[in-house]
């Protein structure tokens, strides 16, 4: 059954579901690419969305210091949600027109307007988030009977790490001496009131052996965001209105959830900035469903977690003097995604159709508008390489209001 989602200011459930996309279902075969599948997983059939998506999505870029108009790199895409940039290449998802026609496309970051993107991998069922690690792109397939996959950036060979998942959304992969740990979130189901979300882990050994899926946290309310450093897994729980972390080396499974901040409205996926001093920084957006002018951008720095007494938005100062939480920007029109470089934090605003930035220390200086509503309608996820900000536009596709 297809779940058609839109923002209509009719309550949190509809609004948040809209941000997470669409799913649906007819049966289809796996990707047409050469595949290696997890031998421990027998769910090889893929549920496919059979409903047509309009080809009004696009990929744009704008200089980090702004410009007269953003440059439209690729147009007429069939519902693109996510973009990432790595080593001079852009990778972006496309839902497709149904029946597992989703794709992950790639394009040189310095390509001129009108350059046709290459298909990295096709035959996908609503590809959603992606993450580059050591020459591989890890990504989620969000549709019914969802999956977590890996595709080699050189060969284009796809490996299915796990299938039969509950609308997987975010994914992060981190390498250590024994292989790769892949962390991902599952949104949960509407029939259960989105209270059955989870954060899980897949282990890929140095010899390529894929272990089973391990649940790190369950009974979560739409955990859309996951970030990982050497010690912790950080989770943004959208419906739960909180950010928490779990130890990666905990002796007990599931590990203890340590709340970092609670009382948020509708937080969206985080960006983790790893510091040399070991005090890492987490950035994320928080939009307010009932008030499209009340969105915020937060920065958490070196938070000492106290699960019994976490901080709240009221504890977040508006200047760099705050030791743990800084409110970087407020009064925003539904900020949905953030990206960072060495100097600034960037975000998209769906309601105002704009892309903005601010210095990492917060005000002053004032926020800067890089692009606003010229040729695009619904900027969603963004990425930056320090020279340009790249963002996807949902165009006329149903999403956010």
Secondary structure, DSSP 4 states (H G I P E B T S, - for coil): --B-----SS-HHHHHHHHH--B--EEE---SS-EEE-TT-----EEE--S---S-EEEEEEETT--SS-EEEEEEES----EEEETTEEEEEE--SSSS-EEEEEEETTPPTTPPPEEEEEEESSEEEEEEETTEEEEEE-SSSEEEEEEETTT--EEEEEEEES-EEEEEEEEETTEEEEEEEE---GGGTT--EEEEEEEEETT-PBPPPEEEEEEES---EEEE-SSEEEEEETTTTEEEEEETT-SSSSPPPEEEEE--SEE---EEE--TTS--EEEEEEE-SS-TT-EEEEEEES----TTS-EEGGG-BSSTT-SSEEEEEEEES-EEEEEE-SSEEEEEETTTTEEEEEETT-SSSPPEEEEESSS-S-EEEEEE-SSEEEEEE-TTSS---
